[in-house]
């Protein structure tokens, strides 16, 4: 499973990446979690506000850090 965390490096972006990794670990998922830090690449997803979470090419959340439970639901 491909998961991307979109963010330029702000604290919320780092938190979303960390929580996404925690959620994947809790669920025991075999996934590739990548970080997309450049504005040009982020805009290719149609995202104008970060952080954002993309799961298998689908933008799941934009502009906030969801709870660990919410992330579990999005990626599980």
Backbone bond lengths (Angstrom), bond angles and torsions (degrees), N, CA, C in turn:
res aa  C-N    CA-C-N  psi(-1)  N-CA   C-N-CA  omega(-1)  CA-C   N-CA-C  phi
1 X - - - 1.446 - - 1.523 107.34 -
2 X 1.316 115.72 136.34 1.462 122.17 178.33 1.525 109.91 -100.86
3 X 1.318 115.59 125.17 1.462 122.40 177.36 1.515 107.27 -126.87
4 X 1.327 116.65 134.44 1.461 121.16 178.33 1.524 109.64 -124.60
5 X 1.322 114.90 135.22 1.457 121.64 173.55 1.513 106.08 -104.98
6 X 1.331 115.93 117.84 1.454 121.32 -179.03 1.518 109.28 -95.38
7 X 1.325 116.27 124.14 1.455 119.48 179.09 1.507 111.75 177.67
8 X 1.311 115.40 146.04 1.458 121.03 -175.60 1.516 114.32 -86.08
9 X 1.320 117.88 -5.11 1.451 120.01 176.58 1.515 115.23 122.54
10 X 1.310 117.56 11.17 1.465 120.94 178.84 1.532 109.73 -71.97
11 X 1.320 117.97 164.74 1.467 119.96 179.06 1.532 113.79 -55.98
12 X 1.325 117.76 -39.00 1.469 119.97 179.05 1.526 110.93 -64.98
13 X 1.326 116.53 -36.27 1.465 120.36 178.88 1.525 110.59 -64.94
14 X 1.326 116.41 -42.83 1.464 120.67 177.92 1.531 110.68 -64.42
15 X 1.328 116.46 -39.89 1.466 120.32 179.16 1.522 110.90 -63.98
16 X 1.336 117.16 -43.60 1.464 120.06 179.45 1.523 110.40 -62.11
17 X 1.314 117.70 -41.92 1.466 120.01 178.97 1.531 110.21 -62.80
18 X 1.310 116.78 -46.32 1.470 121.42 -179.54 1.526 111.30 -62.03
19 X 1.320 117.00 -46.18 1.466 120.42 -179.25 1.528 111.56 -67.33
20 X 1.322 117.11 -34.09 1.467 120.43 177.24 1.522 110.11 -65.70
21 X 1.317 116.40 -42.23 1.474 120.17 177.07 1.533 110.55 -64.05
22 X 1.332 116.61 -40.07 1.462 120.41 177.30 1.529 111.08 -62.50
23 X 1.334 116.48 -43.94 1.462 120.77 -179.75 1.524 111.08 -63.31
24 X 1.324 117.10 -44.71 1.465 120.45 179.48 1.521 110.44 -62.03
25 X 1.324 116.56 -39.17 1.459 120.67 177.48 1.512 112.32 -65.02
26 X 1.330 116.28 -43.57 1.476 120.95 178.33 1.516 111.57 -59.81
27 X 1.338 115.34 -39.92 1.455 120.59 -177.10 1.531 112.33 -83.56
28 X 1.328 116.72 -10.44 1.458 120.77 -178.73 1.517 112.71 67.29
29 X 1.317 116.87 34.33 1.462 121.37 -176.84 1.520 112.07 -80.67
30 X 1.308 115.27 143.67 1.451 121.85 171.98 1.524 105.78 -94.39
31 X 1.329 116.24 96.94 1.456 118.99 -175.88 1.517 110.83 -142.48
32 X 1.317 114.42 161.57 1.455 122.36 176.18 1.524 106.87 -109.17
33 X 1.333 116.84 115.11 1.463 120.91 179.44 1.520 107.76 -105.00
34 X 1.321 115.52 116.55 1.460 120.02 -179.76 1.520 110.40 -113.06
35 X 1.315 115.68 159.02 1.468 123.25 178.12 1.511 107.00 -109.60
36 X 1.326 117.28 130.45 1.460 122.85 177.74 1.524 106.89 -112.98
37 X 1.352 117.48 100.11 1.460 120.22 -171.05 1.528 116.28 -96.80
38 X 1.320 118.57 -12.82 1.465 118.73 -174.51 1.524 111.43 -94.83
39 X 1.318 115.26 142.36 1.464 121.05 -178.25 1.527 110.64 -59.97
40 X 1.314 117.84 -40.68 1.469 120.82 -179.31 1.523 111.26 -60.91
41 X 1.326 117.67 -43.41 1.464 121.04 178.93 1.527 111.26 -69.60
42 X 1.320 116.84 -39.28 1.468 121.12 178.77 1.525 110.17 -61.52
43 X 1.321 116.87 -42.04 1.473 121.07 -178.34 1.529 112.29 -65.79
44 X 1.327 117.65 -23.82 1.471 120.78 177.12 1.528 111.07 -62.92
45 X 1.318 117.24 -23.65 1.466 121.83 177.03 1.526 111.58 -86.85
46 X 1.341 117.52 -1.95 1.458 121.21 -177.35 1.512 112.57 78.73
47 X 1.324 116.63 17.32 1.458 122.08 -177.47 1.524 109.86 -97.24
48 X 1.331 115.46 130.63 1.463 120.68 -179.75 1.527 111.92 -115.05
49 X 1.327 117.33 -5.10 1.459 122.25 -177.11 1.519 108.45 -136.87
50 X 1.309 116.67 131.76 1.459 120.36 -179.55 1.518 109.94 -113.61
51 X 1.309 116.89 161.15 1.459 128.01 1.86 1.529 111.28 -77.52
52 X 1.324 114.48 164.67 1.458 120.58 176.25 1.526 108.64 -143.05
53 X 1.313 114.95 153.59 1.459 121.51 -179.80 1.522 108.94 -122.55
54 X 1.333 115.44 128.01 1.462 122.01 -179.94 1.523 107.88 -118.83
55 X 1.328 115.94 125.24 1.463 121.58 179.70 1.522 108.17 -119.10
56 X 1.324 115.65 117.62 1.463 123.24 -179.04 1.537 110.06 49.77
57 X 1.321 116.44 47.98 1.460 122.36 175.82 1.513 116.20 80.35
58 X 1.331 118.23 -1.61 1.467 121.88 -177.91 1.530 108.95 -109.16
59 X 1.329 115.95 125.25 1.461 120.59 177.90 1.524 107.70 -71.65
60 X 1.338 115.85 121.52 1.466 121.34 -176.27 1.520 113.17 -101.20
61 X 1.329 117.97 -31.43 1.464 120.74 -179.08 1.530 108.38 -153.50
62 X 1.339 115.13 143.51 1.458 121.32 -179.08 1.517 109.30 -136.19
63 X 1.336 115.69 134.48 1.451 121.05 170.06 1.513 117.01 81.25
64 X 1.332 117.62 8.97 1.460 119.48 178.34 1.513 109.76 -156.08
65 X 1.316 114.41 165.64 1.459 120.54 175.66 1.525 107.14 -104.88
66 X 1.331 116.69 109.63 1.465 118.94 178.10 1.522 110.84 -70.28
67 X 1.312 116.12 164.18 1.462 120.80 177.03 1.522 109.08 -69.35
68 X 1.313 115.65 163.56 1.461 121.12 176.90 1.526 110.41 -57.18
69 X 1.324 116.50 -40.80 1.471 120.78 179.09 1.531 110.82 -63.46
70 X 1.323 117.88 -41.49 1.467 121.17 178.19 1.521 111.00 -64.44
71 X 1.331 116.68 -41.30 1.463 119.96 178.17 1.529 109.87 -63.64
72 X 1.328 116.77 -42.24 1.469 120.21 176.70 1.518 111.21 -54.39
73 X 1.323 116.66 -43.60 1.465 121.00 179.80 1.522 111.43 -65.74
74 X 1.318 117.30 -36.98 1.468 121.52 -177.78 1.528 112.41 -70.85
75 X 1.335 115.93 -35.24 1.464 118.56 -174.94 1.510 113.92 -104.98
76 X 1.326 117.07 -12.66 1.461 121.38 -174.11 1.470 115.72 -78.85
